[in-house]
Amino acid sequence: MSMQFLKALLERAVKTFCQVFAAAVTAGGTGILEVGWKQSLSVAGLATLLSVLTSIGSARLAGDPDSPSLVAGDK
């Protein structure tokens, strides 16, 4: 895995964490779900782990070794 791949993987992981955490906290705040901070962090952490594992798995399938995406990029 190249440094570019790891940077892209980290970017995806951080975005996933923030999106899931914001969704869980917002859902808890609106009364749709009763979710506390601890549970929100747990769900966001699990989603982040799955994002990282998906990116690593995609590296073996994708044509571009510098990207964690399954979609081949233009060079």
Sequence and secondary structure as in RCSB ss.txt:
>XXXX:A:sequence
MSMQFLKALLERAVKTFCQVFAAAVTAGGTGILEVGWKQSLSVAGLATLLSVLTSIGSARLAGDPDSPSLVAGDK
>XXXX:A:secstr
  HHHHHHHHHHHHHHHHHHHHHHHHHHHTTSS   HHHHHHHHHHHHHHHHHHHHHHHHHSS TT S SS    
